[in-house]
Amino acid sequence: MEANSVGYWKATLGLLTKIMIIWFLVSYGAGILFQPVLDTIKIGGYPLGFWFAQQGSIYIFIALIFYYAKKMGEIDRKFDVHED
């Protein structure tokens, strides 16, 4: 049981780490750090850096929520801790 719980938490923390890195790159990176480079690309007449800061990051965050739920369901089933 102990090895099973260690594997479960390792998989869970690995998933959370990946999601947090994507969250950081989208929110801080695309909206602030890479904004001058992204502003050279236009979407609907608006600079891409501005679009990410105002709307794009929200779409990515919503996608991350669905991705997290799907992957956690898979991890839960793999380690047999899922809810029926």
N, CA, C and O atoms as a CHARMM CRD file, in Angstrom:
* protein
*
  336
    1    1 MET  N      0.82600  -1.20300   0.00000 PROA 1      0.00000
    2    1 MET  CA     0.00000   0.00000   0.00000 PROA 1      0.00000
    3    1 MET  C      0.86500   1.25800   0.00000 PROA 1      0.00000
    4    1 MET  O      0.54200   2.23800  -0.67200 PROA 1      0.00000
    5    2 GLU  N      1.96900   1.22900   0.75800 PROA 2      0.00000
    6    2 GLU  CA     2.84400   2.39100   0.85300 PROA 2      0.00000
    7    2 GLU  C      3.45700   2.73400  -0.50600 PROA 2      0.00000
    8    2 GLU  O      3.51100   3.90500  -0.88400 PROA 2      0.00000
    9    3 ALA  N      3.91700   1.72400  -1.23800 PROA 3      0.00000
   10    3 ALA  CA     4.49100   1.96400  -2.56100 PROA 3      0.00000
   11    3 ALA  C      3.43000   2.51200  -3.51000 PROA 3      0.00000
   12    3 ALA  O      3.72600   3.35500  -4.35700 PROA 3      0.00000
   13    4 ASN  N      2.19600   2.03600  -3.37000 PROA 4      0.00000
   14    4 ASN  CA     1.10100   2.51100  -4.20900 PROA 4      0.00000
   15    4 ASN  C      0.81700   3.98500  -3.95000 PROA 4      0.00000
   16    4 ASN  O      0.59300   4.74700  -4.89100 PROA 4      0.00000
   17    5 SER  N      0.82400   4.39500  -2.68400 PROA 5      0.00000
   18    5 SER  CA     0.54400   5.79700  -2.36700 PROA 5      0.00000
   19    5 SER  C      1.70200   6.69900  -2.78300 PROA 5      0.00000
   20    5 SER  O      1.47800   7.84200  -3.18200 PROA 5      0.00000
   21    6 VAL  N      2.92500   6.20600  -2.69800 PROA 6      0.00000
   22    6 VAL  CA     4.07200   6.99900  -3.15100 PROA 6      0.00000
   23    6 VAL  C      3.98900   7.22400  -4.66000 PROA 6      0.00000
   24    6 VAL  O      4.23500   8.33100  -5.13700 PROA 6      0.00000
   25    7 GLY  N      3.64400   6.18300  -5.40600 PROA 7      0.00000
   26    7 GLY  CA     3.48600   6.30800  -6.85000 PROA 7      0.00000
   27    7 GLY  C      2.35100   7.25000  -7.22200 PROA 7      0.00000
   28    7 GLY  O      2.45800   8.03400  -8.16500 PROA 7      0.00000
   29    8 TYR  N      1.26400   7.16100  -6.46400 PROA 8      0.00000
   30    8 TYR  CA     0.11200   8.03700  -6.71300 PROA 8      0.00000
   31    8 TYR  C      0.49900   9.50100  -6.53100 PROA 8      0.00000
   32    8 TYR  O      0.19600  10.33900  -7.38000 PROA 8      0.00000
   33    9 TRP  N      1.16800   9.80600  -5.42500 PROA 9      0.00000
   34    9 TRP  CA     1.53000  11.19700  -5.16700 PROA 9      0.00000
   35    9 TRP  C      2.61200  11.68600  -6.11100 PROA 9      0.00000
   36    9 TRP  O      2.65500  12.86800  -6.45500 PROA 9      0.00000
   37   10 LYS  N      3.48200  10.78900  -6.52900 PROA 10     0.00000
   38   10 LYS  CA     4.49600  11.17600  -7.50200 PROA 10     0.00000
   39   10 LYS  C      3.83900  11.54200  -8.83100 PROA 10     0.00000
   40   10 LYS  O      4.20600  12.54100  -9.45000 PROA 10     0.00000
   41   11 ALA  N      2.87300  10.74300  -9.26900 PROA 11     0.00000
   42   11 ALA  CA     2.15000  11.03800 -10.51000 PROA 11     0.00000
   43   11 ALA  C      1.33700  12.32600 -10.38000 PROA 11     0.00000
   44   11 ALA  O      1.30100  13.13800 -11.30500 PROA 11     0.00000
   45   12 THR  N      0.68900  12.50800  -9.23800 PROA 12     0.00000
   46   12 THR  CA    -0.12200  13.70600  -9.01100 PROA 12     0.00000
   47   12 THR  C      0.74300  14.96500  -9.01000 PROA 12     0.00000
   48   12 THR  O      0.40300  15.95600  -9.65700 PROA 12     0.00000
   49   13 LEU  N      1.84900  14.92500  -8.29100 PROA 13     0.00000
   50   13 LEU  CA     2.73000  16.09800  -8.24200 PROA 13     0.00000
   51   13 LEU  C      3.39900  16.36200  -9.58900 PROA 13     0.00000
   52   13 LEU  O      3.66200  17.51500  -9.93300 PROA 13     0.00000
   53   14 GLY  N      3.67600  15.30400 -10.35400 PROA 14     0.00000
   54   14 GLY  CA     4.22100  15.49500 -11.69600 PROA 14     0.00000
   55   14 GLY  C      3.23200  16.22600 -12.59400 PROA 14     0.00000
   56   14 GLY  O      3.60600  17.13300 -13.33700 PROA 14     0.00000
   57   15 LEU  N      1.96400  15.82200 -12.51900 PROA 15     0.00000
   58   15 LEU  CA     0.91700  16.49000 -13.30100 PROA 15     0.00000
   59   15 LEU  C      0.77500  17.95000 -12.86800 PROA 15     0.00000
   60   15 LEU  O      0.70100  18.84700 -13.70800 PROA 15     0.00000
   61   16 LEU  N      0.73600  18.18000 -11.56800 PROA 16     0.00000
   62   16 LEU  CA     0.60500  19.55500 -11.07100 PROA 16     0.00000
   63   16 LEU  C      1.78700  20.42600 -11.48900 PROA 16     0.00000
   64   16 LEU  O      1.61200  21.59900 -11.81700 PROA 16     0.00000
   65   17 THR  N      2.97700  19.85800 -11.47800 PROA 17     0.00000
   66   17 THR  CA     4.16500  20.61300 -11.89600 PROA 17     0.00000
   67   17 THR  C      4.04800  21.03400 -13.35600 PROA 17     0.00000
   68   17 THR  O      4.31900  22.18500 -13.69800 PROA 17     0.00000
   69   18 LYS  N      3.64500  20.10300 -14.21400 PROA 18     0.00000
   70   18 LYS  CA     3.48400  20.42000 -15.64000 PROA 18     0.00000
   71   18 LYS  C      2.43100  21.50700 -15.84400 PROA 18     0.00000
   72   18 LYS  O      2.63800  22.43700 -16.62400 PROA 18     0.00000
   73   19 ILE  N      1.31600  21.39100 -15.15200 PROA 19     0.00000
   74   19 ILE  CA     0.24100  22.37000 -15.30300 PROA 19     0.00000
   75   19 ILE  C      0.67300  23.74700 -14.79200 PROA 19     0.00000
   76   19 ILE  O      0.35400  24.76400 -15.40700 PROA 19     0.00000
   77   20 MET  N      1.39100  23.78000 -13.68100 PROA 20     0.00000
   78   20 MET  CA     1.84300  25.06400 -13.14200 PROA 20     0.00000
   79   20 MET  C      2.88100  25.72800 -14.04900 PROA 20     0.00000
   80   20 MET  O      2.91300  26.95400 -14.15500 PROA 20     0.00000
   81   21 ILE  N      3.72200  24.93500 -14.70000 PROA 21     0.00000
   82   21 ILE  CA     4.69100  25.50900 -15.64200 PROA 21     0.00000
   83   21 ILE  C      3.95900  26.12900 -16.82500 PROA 21     0.00000
   84   21 ILE  O      4.29000  27.23500 -17.25400 PROA 21     0.00000
   85   22 ILE  N      2.96500  25.41900 -17.35200 PROA 22     0.00000
   86   22 ILE  CA     2.17500  25.97300 -18.46400 PROA 22     0.00000
   87   22 ILE  C      1.44700  27.22900 -18.00900 PROA 22     0.00000
   88   22 ILE  O      1.42200  28.22800 -18.72900 PROA 22     0.00000
   89   23 TRP  N      0.85200  27.18700 -16.81600 PROA 23     0.00000
   90   23 TRP  CA     0.15200  28.35600 -16.27500 PROA 23     0.00000
   91   23 TRP  C      1.09900  29.55300 -16.17900 PROA 23     0.00000
   92   23 TRP  O      0.73500  30.66400 -16.56300 PROA 23     0.00000
   93   24 PHE  N      2.31300  29.32800 -15.66600 PROA 24     0.00000
   94   24 PHE  CA     3.27800  30.41200 -15.53600 PROA 24     0.00000
   95   24 PHE  C      3.67800  30.97500 -16.90100 PROA 24     0.00000
   96   24 PHE  O      3.72100  32.19100 -17.09200 PROA 24     0.00000
   97   25 LEU  N      3.96900  30.08000 -17.84700 PROA 25     0.00000
   98   25 LEU  CA     4.38100  30.54600 -19.17200 PROA 25     0.00000
   99   25 LEU  C      3.29200  31.33500 -19.86400 PROA 25     0.00000
  100   25 LEU  O      3.57700  32.31300 -20.55600 PROA 25     0.00000
  101   26 VAL  N      2.03900  30.92200 -19.68600 PROA 26     0.00000
  102   26 VAL  CA     0.93200  31.62400 -20.34300 PROA 26     0.00000
  103   26 VAL  C      0.63900  32.94600 -19.64900 PROA 26     0.00000
  104   26 VAL  O      0.51100  33.97600 -20.31100 PROA 26     0.00000
  105   27 SER  N      0.53000  32.93000 -18.32400 PROA 27     0.00000
  106   27 SER  CA     0.13100  34.15800 -17.62500 PROA 27     0.00000
  107   27 SER  C      1.25900  35.16900 -17.54300 PROA 27     0.00000
  108   27 SER  O      1.08600  36.32400 -17.93100 PROA 27     0.00000
  109   28 TYR  N      2.39300  34.75700 -17.05000 PROA 28     0.00000
  110   28 TYR  CA     3.49900  35.69100 -16.86600 PROA 28     0.00000
  111   28 TYR  C      4.31700  35.83100 -18.14900 PROA 28     0.00000
  112   28 TYR  O      4.71100  36.93100 -18.53600 PROA 28     0.00000
  113   29 GLY  N      4.56300  34.69400 -18.79900 PROA 29     0.00000
  114   29 GLY  CA     5.39200  34.71200 -20.00500 PROA 29     0.00000
  115   29 GLY  C      4.73400  35.41400 -21.17600 PROA 29     0.00000
  116   29 GLY  O      5.25600  36.40900 -21.67900 PROA 29     0.00000
  117   30 ALA  N      3.57900  34.89800 -21.61900 PROA 30     0.00000
  118   30 ALA  CA     2.92200  35.45600 -22.80400 PROA 30     0.00000
  119   30 ALA  C      2.36900  36.84500 -22.54700 PROA 30     0.00000
  120   30 ALA  O      2.38400  37.69000 -23.44100 PROA 30     0.00000
  121   31 GLY  N      1.88100  37.09300 -21.34300 PROA 31     0.00000
  122   31 GLY  CA     1.27700  38.39100 -21.03800 PROA 31     0.00000
  123   31 GLY  C      2.26700  39.48600 -20.71800 PROA 31     0.00000
  124   31 GLY  O      1.96700  40.66700 -20.89500 PROA 31     0.00000
  125   32 ILE  N      3.48300  39.09800 -20.23400 PROA 32     0.00000
  126   32 ILE  CA     4.44000  40.11800 -19.78800 PROA 32     0.00000
  127   32 ILE  C      5.81200  39.95700 -20.45000 PROA 32     0.00000
  128   32 ILE  O      6.28000  40.86000 -21.14300 PROA 32     0.00000
  129   33 LEU  N      6.45500  38.80300 -20.23400 PROA 33     0.00000
  130   33 LEU  CA     7.83900  38.63700 -20.69800 PROA 33     0.00000
  131   33 LEU  C      7.96800  38.61200 -22.21700 PROA 33     0.00000
  132   33 LEU  O      8.83000  39.29000 -22.77600 PROA 33     0.00000
  133   34 PHE  N      7.12200  37.84100 -22.88600 PROA 34     0.00000
  134   34 PHE  CA     7.22600  37.68900 -24.33000 PROA 34     0.00000
  135   34 PHE  C      6.29800  38.63100 -25.08500 PROA 34     0.00000
  136   34 PHE  O      6.13300  38.49800 -26.29800 PROA 34     0.00000
  137   35 GLN  N      5.69800  39.57000 -24.38700 PROA 35     0.00000
  138   35 GLN  CA     4.72100  40.48400 -24.98200 PROA 35     0.00000
  139   35 GLN  C      5.29100  41.28500 -26.15600 PROA 35     0.00000
  140   35 GLN  O      4.61700  41.39700 -27.18000 PROA 35     0.00000
  141   36 PRO  N      6.48900  41.84100 -26.05700 PROA 36     0.00000
  142   36 PRO  CA     7.00000  42.60600 -27.21300 PROA 36     0.00000
  143   36 PRO  C      7.14800  41.74400 -28.47200 PROA 36     0.00000
  144   36 PRO  O      6.85900  42.20600 -29.57500 PROA 36     0.00000
  145   37 VAL  N      7.59300  40.50700 -28.31100 PROA 37     0.00000
  146   37 VAL  CA     7.75700  39.61400 -29.46300 PROA 37     0.00000
  147   37 VAL  C      6.39200  39.20200 -30.00300 PROA 37     0.00000
  148   37 VAL  O      6.18600  39.17500 -31.21600 PROA 37     0.00000
  149   38 LEU  N      5.46400  38.88100 -29.11200 PROA 38     0.00000
  150   38 LEU  CA     4.13400  38.44700 -29.53500 PROA 38     0.00000
  151   38 LEU  C      3.33900  39.57500 -30.18800 PROA 38     0.00000
  152   38 LEU  O      2.45700  39.32000 -31.00800 PROA 38     0.00000
  153   39 ASP  N      3.64600  40.81000 -29.82900 PROA 39     0.00000
  154   39 ASP  CA     2.91600  41.94600 -30.40500 PROA 39     0.00000
  155   39 ASP  C      3.19800  42.14100 -31.88700 PROA 39     0.00000
  156   39 ASP  O      2.50200  42.90900 -32.55100 PROA 39     0.00000
  157   40 THR  N      4.20600  41.46000 -32.41700 PROA 40     0.00000
  158   40 THR  CA     4.46700  41.55700 -33.85400 PROA 40     0.00000
  159   40 THR  C      3.45800  40.73700 -34.65400 PROA 40     0.00000
  160   40 THR  O      3.35200  40.90000 -35.87000 PROA 40     0.00000
  161   41 ILE  N      2.71700  39.85700 -33.97700 PROA 41     0.00000
  162   41 ILE  CA     1.67800  39.03300 -34.61600 PROA 41     0.00000
  163   41 ILE  C      0.32400  39.63500 -34.25500 PROA 41     0.00000
  164   41 ILE  O      0.08500  39.99400 -33.10300 PROA 41     0.00000
  165   42 LYS  N     -0.54800  39.74000 -35.23300 PROA 42     0.00000
  166   42 LYS  CA    -1.88000  40.31600 -35.00100 PROA 42     0.00000
  167   42 LYS  C     -2.95500  39.24200 -35.08700 PROA 42     0.00000
  168   42 LYS  O     -2.89000  38.36000 -35.94300 PROA 42     0.00000
  169   43 ILE  N     -3.94700  39.31700 -34.19600 PROA 43     0.00000
  170   43 ILE  CA    -5.14200  38.45500 -34.24000 PROA 43     0.00000
  171   43 ILE  C     -6.34300  39.38500 -34.20400 PROA 43     0.00000
  172   43 ILE  O     -6.55400  40.09500 -33.22000 PROA 43     0.00000
  173   44 GLY  N     -7.12200  39.38300 -35.26200 PROA 44     0.00000
  174   44 GLY  CA    -8.29800  40.25500 -35.33100 PROA 44     0.00000
  175   44 GLY  C     -7.94700  41.72100 -35.22500 PROA 44     0.00000
  176   44 GLY  O     -8.75000  42.52000 -34.74100 PROA 44     0.00000
  177   45 GLY  N     -6.75300  42.08700 -35.67400 PROA 45     0.00000
  178   45 GLY  CA    -6.33600  43.48400 -35.62600 PROA 45     0.00000
  179   45 GLY  C     -5.65900  43.88200 -34.32000 PROA 45     0.00000
  180   45 GLY  O     -5.17600  45.00700 -34.19500 PROA 45     0.00000
  181   46 TYR  N     -5.61700  42.97800 -33.34600 PROA 46     0.00000
  182   46 TYR  CA    -5.00000  43.27700 -32.05000 PROA 46     0.00000
  183   46 TYR  C     -3.69000  42.52600 -31.91200 PROA 46     0.00000
  184   46 TYR  O     -3.56300  41.41400 -32.42500 PROA 46     0.00000
  185   47 PRO  N     -2.71200  43.10900 -31.22900 PROA 47     0.00000
  186   47 PRO  CA    -1.44100  42.42000 -31.01700 PROA 47     0.00000
  187   47 PRO  C     -1.64800  41.14900 -30.17300 PROA 47     0.00000
  188   47 PRO  O     -2.45700  41.13900 -29.24500 PROA 47     0.00000
  189   48 LEU  N     -0.91100  40.08600 -30.50400 PROA 48     0.00000
  190   48 LEU  CA    -1.07000  38.80500 -29.82000 PROA 48     0.00000
  191   48 LEU  C     -0.72600  38.89800 -28.33300 PROA 48     0.00000
  192   48 LEU  O     -1.36500  38.23200 -27.51800 PROA 48     0.00000
  193   49 GLY  N      0.26000  39.70100 -27.96500 PROA 49     0.00000
  194   49 GLY  CA     0.60400  39.87800 -26.55300 PROA 49     0.00000
  195   49 GLY  C     -0.55700  40.47900 -25.77400 PROA 49     0.00000
  196   49 GLY  O     -0.85200  40.04300 -24.66200 PROA 49     0.00000
  197   50 PHE  N     -1.20800  41.46600 -26.34600 PROA 50     0.00000
  198   50 PHE  CA    -2.38600  42.07300 -25.71700 PROA 50     0.00000
  199   50 PHE  C     -3.50700  41.05600 -25.61500 PROA 50     0.00000
  200   50 PHE  O     -4.17600  40.97100 -24.58500 PROA 50     0.00000
  201   51 TRP  N     -3.72300  40.27100 -26.68900 PROA 51     0.00000
  202   51 TRP  CA    -4.79000  39.27200 -26.69700 PROA 51     0.00000
  203   51 TRP  C     -4.56500  38.23700 -25.60000 PROA 51     0.00000
  204   51 TRP  O     -5.50300  37.86700 -24.89400 PROA 51     0.00000
  205   52 PHE  N     -3.31800  37.76500 -25.45300 PROA 52     0.00000
  206   52 PHE  CA    -3.03000  36.80100 -24.38800 PROA 52     0.00000
  207   52 PHE  C     -3.28500  37.39100 -23.02000 PROA 52     0.00000
  208   52 PHE  O     -3.85000  36.72600 -22.15200 PROA 52     0.00000
  209   53 ALA  N     -2.87600  38.63200 -22.81600 PROA 53     0.00000
  210   53 ALA  CA    -3.06200  39.26200 -21.50700 PROA 53     0.00000
  211   53 ALA  C     -4.53700  39.45700 -21.18300 PROA 53     0.00000
  212   53 ALA  O     -4.92300  39.38400 -20.01700 PROA 53     0.00000
  213   54 GLN  N     -5.36500  39.70400 -22.18800 PROA 54     0.00000
  214   54 GLN  CA    -6.77000  40.00600 -21.94400 PROA 54     0.00000
  215   54 GLN  C     -7.69200  38.80100 -22.05400 PROA 54     0.00000
  216   54 GLN  O     -8.61100  38.66600 -21.24600 PROA 54     0.00000
  217   55 GLN  N     -7.47600  37.91800 -23.03100 PROA 55     0.00000
  218   55 GLN  CA    -8.41700  36.82700 -23.26800 PROA 55     0.00000
  219   55 GLN  C     -7.75500  35.46200 -23.40600 PROA 55     0.00000
  220   55 GLN  O     -8.26200  34.47400 -22.87600 PROA 55     0.00000
  221   56 GLY  N     -6.65600  35.39800 -24.09400 PROA 56     0.00000
  222   56 GLY  CA    -6.02600  34.11900 -24.41900 PROA 56     0.00000
  223   56 GLY  C     -5.66300  33.29300 -23.21200 PROA 56     0.00000
  224   56 GLY  O     -5.84300  32.07500 -23.20500 PROA 56     0.00000
  225   57 SER  N     -5.15200  33.95300 -22.18900 PROA 57     0.00000
  226   57 SER  CA    -4.75900  33.20200 -20.99900 PROA 57     0.00000
  227   57 SER  C     -5.97100  32.56300 -20.32200 PROA 57     0.00000
  228   57 SER  O     -5.85600  31.47500 -19.75800 PROA 57     0.00000
  229   58 ILE  N     -7.11300  33.21300 -20.36800 PROA 58     0.00000
  230   58 ILE  CA    -8.32600  32.64500 -19.76700 PROA 58     0.00000
  231   58 ILE  C     -8.71400  31.36400 -20.49300 PROA 58     0.00000
  232   58 ILE  O     -9.09200  30.38200 -19.85300 PROA 58     0.00000
  233   59 TYR  N     -8.62500  31.36000 -21.82600 PROA 59     0.00000
  234   59 TYR  CA    -8.94800  30.14800 -22.59800 PROA 59     0.00000
  235   59 TYR  C     -7.98900  29.01500 -22.24300 PROA 59     0.00000
  236   59 TYR  O     -8.40400  27.86500 -22.09700 PROA 59     0.00000
  237   60 ILE  N     -6.71800  29.34200 -22.10600 PROA 60     0.00000
  238   60 ILE  CA    -5.72900  28.32500 -21.74700 PROA 60     0.00000
  239   60 ILE  C     -6.00600  27.79700 -20.34300 PROA 60     0.00000
  240   60 ILE  O     -5.89800  26.59300 -20.11200 PROA 60     0.00000
  241   61 PHE  N     -6.35900  28.66600 -19.40500 PROA 61     0.00000
  242   61 PHE  CA    -6.64400  28.23100 -18.02900 PROA 61     0.00000
  243   61 PHE  C     -7.84500  27.29300 -17.98900 PROA 61     0.00000
  244   61 PHE  O     -7.83200  26.30000 -17.26200 PROA 61     0.00000
  245   62 ILE  N     -8.87300  27.59700 -18.75800 PROA 62     0.00000
  246   62 ILE  CA   -10.04800  26.71900 -18.80800 PROA 62     0.00000
  247   62 ILE  C     -9.66400  25.36200 -19.40500 PROA 62     0.00000
  248   62 ILE  O    -10.09800  24.31900 -18.91700 PROA 62     0.00000
  249   63 ALA  N     -8.85400  25.38200 -20.45700 PROA 63     0.00000
  250   63 ALA  CA    -8.39100  24.12700 -21.04700 PROA 63     0.00000
  251   63 ALA  C     -7.56700  23.32700 -20.03900 PROA 63     0.00000
  252   63 ALA  O     -7.67200  22.10200 -19.98600 PROA 63     0.00000
  253   64 LEU  N     -6.74300  24.01700 -19.23300 PROA 64     0.00000
  254   64 LEU  CA    -5.95100  23.34000 -18.21100 PROA 64     0.00000
  255   64 LEU  C     -6.83900  22.67800 -17.15400 PROA 64     0.00000
  256   64 LEU  O     -6.51100  21.59800 -16.66200 PROA 64     0.00000
  257   65 ILE  N     -7.94300  23.30400 -16.80600 PROA 65     0.00000
  258   65 ILE  CA    -8.86200  22.71800 -15.82800 PROA 65     0.00000
  259   65 ILE  C     -9.42500  21.40400 -16.35600 PROA 65     0.00000
  260   65 ILE  O     -9.45700  20.41000 -15.63100 PROA 65     0.00000
  261   66 PHE  N     -9.86700  21.38900 -17.60700 PROA 66     0.00000
  262   66 PHE  CA   -10.41000  20.16000 -18.19000 PROA 66     0.00000
  263   66 PHE  C     -9.32400  19.09400 -18.34300 PROA 66     0.00000
  264   66 PHE  O     -9.56800  17.91200 -18.10200 PROA 66     0.00000
  265   67 TYR  N     -8.12800  19.51700 -18.74400 PROA 67     0.00000
  266   67 TYR  CA    -7.01400  18.57500 -18.88600 PROA 67     0.00000
  267   67 TYR  C     -6.66900  17.95900 -17.52300 PROA 67     0.00000
  268   67 TYR  O     -6.46600  16.74900 -17.42000 PROA 67     0.00000
  269   68 TYR  N     -6.60300  18.79200 -16.48300 PROA 68     0.00000
  270   68 TYR  CA    -6.29800  18.30600 -15.13800 PROA 68     0.00000
  271   68 TYR  C     -7.34300  17.29000 -14.68100 PROA 68     0.00000
  272   68 TYR  O     -6.99100  16.23900 -14.14500 PROA 68     0.00000
  273   69 ALA  N     -8.60200  17.59100 -14.88500 PROA 69     0.00000
  274   69 ALA  CA    -9.66600  16.67600 -14.45700 PROA 69     0.00000
  275   69 ALA  C     -9.55800  15.33900 -15.18400 PROA 69     0.00000
  276   69 ALA  O     -9.71700  14.28100 -14.57400 PROA 69     0.00000
  277   70 LYS  N     -9.28900  15.38800 -16.48600 PROA 70     0.00000
  278   70 LYS  CA    -9.16200  14.15100 -17.26200 PROA 70     0.00000
  279   70 LYS  C     -7.96600  13.33000 -16.79600 PROA 70     0.00000
  280   70 LYS  O     -8.08900  12.12900 -16.55700 PROA 70     0.00000
  281   71 LYS  N     -6.81600  13.97300 -16.66800 PROA 71     0.00000
  282   71 LYS  CA    -5.60900  13.25200 -16.26800 PROA 71     0.00000
  283   71 LYS  C     -5.69100  12.74200 -14.83200 PROA 71     0.00000
  284   71 LYS  O     -5.20200  11.65000 -14.54000 PROA 71     0.00000
  285   72 MET  N     -6.30200  13.51200 -13.93000 PROA 72     0.00000
  286   72 MET  CA    -6.44700  13.03000 -12.55000 PROA 72     0.00000
  287   72 MET  C     -7.36700  11.82600 -12.50300 PROA 72     0.00000
  288   72 MET  O     -7.14400  10.91900 -11.70100 PROA 72     0.00000
  289   73 GLY  N     -8.39300  11.79200 -13.33700 PROA 73     0.00000
  290   73 GLY  CA    -9.25800  10.62100 -13.42500 PROA 73     0.00000
  291   73 GLY  C     -8.46700   9.39800 -13.85900 PROA 73     0.00000
  292   73 GLY  O     -8.65700   8.30400 -13.32800 PROA 73     0.00000
  293   74 GLU  N     -7.57400   9.59200 -14.83200 PROA 74     0.00000
  294   74 GLU  CA    -6.73400   8.48600 -15.28800 PROA 74     0.00000
  295   74 GLU  C     -5.77800   8.02100 -14.19300 PROA 74     0.00000
  296   74 GLU  O     -5.59300   6.82100 -13.99400 PROA 74     0.00000
  297   75 ILE  N     -5.17700   8.96700 -13.48700 PROA 75     0.00000
  298   75 ILE  CA    -4.26200   8.61800 -12.39900 PROA 75     0.00000
  299   75 ILE  C     -5.02600   7.89700 -11.28600 PROA 75     0.00000
  300   75 ILE  O     -4.54600   6.89800 -10.75100 PROA 75     0.00000
  301   76 ASP  N     -6.20200   8.39700 -10.94100 PROA 76     0.00000
  302   76 ASP  CA    -7.01200   7.75600  -9.90000 PROA 76     0.00000
  303   76 ASP  C     -7.36100   6.32000 -10.27400 PROA 76     0.00000
  304   76 ASP  O     -7.29500   5.42700  -9.43000 PROA 76     0.00000
  305   77 ARG  N     -7.73300   6.09000 -11.53200 PROA 77     0.00000
  306   77 ARG  CA    -8.07700   4.72200 -11.96700 PROA 77     0.00000
  307   77 ARG  C     -6.83300   3.82800 -11.98200 PROA 77     0.00000
  308   77 ARG  O     -6.90100   2.65200 -11.62400 PROA 77     0.00000
  309   78 LYS  N     -5.70900   4.39200 -12.39400 PROA 78     0.00000
  310   78 LYS  CA    -4.47100   3.61200 -12.45200 PROA 78     0.00000
  311   78 LYS  C     -4.07100   3.11700 -11.05800 PROA 78     0.00000
  312   78 LYS  O     -3.60300   1.98700 -10.91600 PROA 78     0.00000
  313   79 PHE  N     -4.24900   3.94600 -10.04000 PROA 79     0.00000
  314   79 PHE  CA    -3.85700   3.57900  -8.68700 PROA 79     0.00000
  315   79 PHE  C     -5.03700   3.08800  -7.85800 PROA 79     0.00000
  316   79 PHE  O     -4.91700   2.90500  -6.64700 PROA 79     0.00000
  317   80 ASP  N     -6.17000   2.87700  -8.50800 PROA 80     0.00000
  318   80 ASP  CA    -7.37700   2.32000  -7.89000 PROA 80     0.00000
  319   80 ASP  C     -7.84600   3.13600  -6.66400 PROA 80     0.00000
  320   80 ASP  O     -8.15400   2.58300  -5.60800 PROA 80     0.00000
  321   81 VAL  N     -7.88800   4.45000  -6.84400 PROA 81     0.00000
  322   81 VAL  CA    -8.42600   5.32800  -5.79300 PROA 81     0.00000
  323   81 VAL  C     -9.57200   6.16400  -6.34100 PROA 81     0.00000
  324   81 VAL  O     -9.94200   7.18400  -5.76000 PROA 81     0.00000
  325   82 HSD  N    -10.12700   5.72700  -7.45700 PROA 82     0.00000
  326   82 HSD  CA   -11.20000   6.48300  -8.10200 PROA 82     0.00000
  327   82 HSD  C    -12.52900   6.30100  -7.37100 PROA 82     0.00000
  328   82 HSD  O    -12.73900   5.33600  -6.63700 PROA 82     0.00000
  329   83 GLU  N    -13.40900   7.26200  -7.60200 PROA 83     0.00000
  330   83 GLU  CA   -14.76200   7.18500  -7.04600 PROA 83     0.00000
  331   83 GLU  C    -15.67900   6.58900  -8.10000 PROA 83     0.00000
  332   83 GLU  O    -15.56200   6.91200  -9.28200 PROA 83     0.00000
  333   84 ASP  N    -16.57500   5.73700  -7.68700 PROA 84     0.00000
  334   84 ASP  CA   -17.50600   5.13500  -8.64800 PROA 84     0.00000
  335   84 ASP  C    -18.75900   5.92900  -8.79300 PROA 84     0.00000
  336   84 ASP  O    -19.64200   5.55400  -9.56400 PROA 84     0.00000
